[in-house]
Amino acid sequence: MRITEKLVNSPEEEGVTLEYIKLTKDFEEIKEYVQHKGDTLTGYKQTKEKVSVRIEDVLYFETVDGLVFAYTVDCVYEIKGRLYQVEEKINKRNICRASKTMLVNMEHIISVRTALNGRLYARMENGEEILITRRYAREVEDCFMEDEDEERI
């Protein structure tokens, strides 16, 4: 596969061109990655300071006492709205439901191990382990194994 690079003069000129015979899964993933790279949500620090939170930096989203929080490696941000609204807004392949109260970013999972009653524990990049409920365990495990298989090839 060939790669062509071209230096442009302004951000408005930046872009990516995909050329393919057939739109395969690999090209679809590249397209999705480029389209969503740099997407942000508005978050609030504990000091109530309003900031842009890059979705790709979020390890997981969790609802606690009716509030939605985005956890990154080094900070926690409150996100306005409900978890299902955040899920609809981000609508990304690499973010999966882990439980009724949690969304997990598959790109930040280091390992997965089984727990009792069909549940899973996922170890995140920051060392934290999160519990994935039985209802969503198969989906998360399949997504995780799919990413692992692609890396081995």
N, C-alpha and C positions, 0 to 999 in steps of 0.2 A: 504494500500500500504506500502510495506517495503522500508526502506532506509538503505543502507549499505555504510559505510565510511571506507576508508583505507588510512593511511598516507604513502606517497611515498617519495623518496629521492631526486628527481629532477623534474624540470618543464616538462621535456620530458616525464616523466611517468604519468603526470596528465591526467585525462580523465574522461568521464562520460559514463556509460553503461546504456542504456534503455532496459528494458525487458517488452514486452507486448504481449498480444494475438492478438490485432489488433491495427494498427497505428491510434489512435483517434486524434481529434483536440487538445486535451490537450497534448498528447505526441508530436505531431507535433510542438506545441508552445514551449515546453520545449527544443526540439531538436534545433529549430531555435534560441532560446535564448542562448543556450550554444555555438552554432556555431558562433554567432555574438557578444558575450560578449567581450568587450574590443576592438572591431574594431575601427580604428582611421582614420582620414583624416589629411592631412597636412594643417595647418592654419598659418596665419601670424598676429601677433599683430600689433597695430598701429605703434610700433617702428620698424616694419619689421622683428622682431625676429620670426624665424621659430619654430613652436611647433606642437606636436601631439594633436589633439582634439578628445576626445572620443565621438563617435556618440551618445551614450546613454546619454551624458551630454548636448547635444544640444537641446534647446527648439524649435528653428525653424531656417530654412535657408531662406534667402531673397535675391533677386536680386535688387540692387539699382545702377542706372546709369551703367549698364552692368557688375557690379562686384557682386560676390556672397559672402554673409556674413553668418557666423554661430553665432547665439546668444545663450550664455549660461546664467546661473543665474547671473554671475558677470563679464562677459567679452564678447567682440565681436571680431571675427576672420575673416579675409578675406580668402576665399577659392578660389584657382585658378581653372578656368574652367567655364563652363556654368551650370545653375541650372539643366538642364536635364542630364548632365554628372554626377553631384553629385547624382541625383536621381537614375541613373543606377548603380553607384558605391555602394551606400548603400543598395538599393533593400531590404528594410525591411518592415515587416508588420505594425509596429507601427509608421511609418512615412508616412503621407498622403499629397497629394497635397491640399493646401488651396486656392491657386489662381494661376494665370499664373506666378506670381513672387515669390511664397512662398511655402515651404514644412514645415509641422508642425509635431513635435514629439508628438504623442497621449499620451505617458506616462507622459508628463509634463502639460497636460491640467487639470485644476482644475474644471472648469465649462464651460458650453456652454449656451448662450441665443440667442433668435432670434432677428434679426434686420429687418429693412424695406426691402421690395422687395425680400424676401426669403433668405437673407444673414444671417450669424451667427457671433456672437462675441464669441471668446474663451478666457477665462482668464487663463493665464499661471502661473506657480509656482512663478515667480518673480513679479506677480501682474499686468503685462502688458496685455492689451487686444489686440488681433489681429482680423482682419476682414477676414472672410472666405466668398468667393464669392458664389453667387447663384449656379454656375456650380458645385462647389465641396462641397456645404453645406450638401447635403444628405449623401454623402460618409463619411464625417467627423463625422456627427451626428450619423450615424449608427455604426461607429467604436467606438465612445465614449460611446454610449449606450451599445454596446456589452461588453466592458470592465467593465462598471458599473454592468451589469447583472451578470457577472462572479464573481465579488467581493461580491455580495449579497448572492450567493449560499453557 
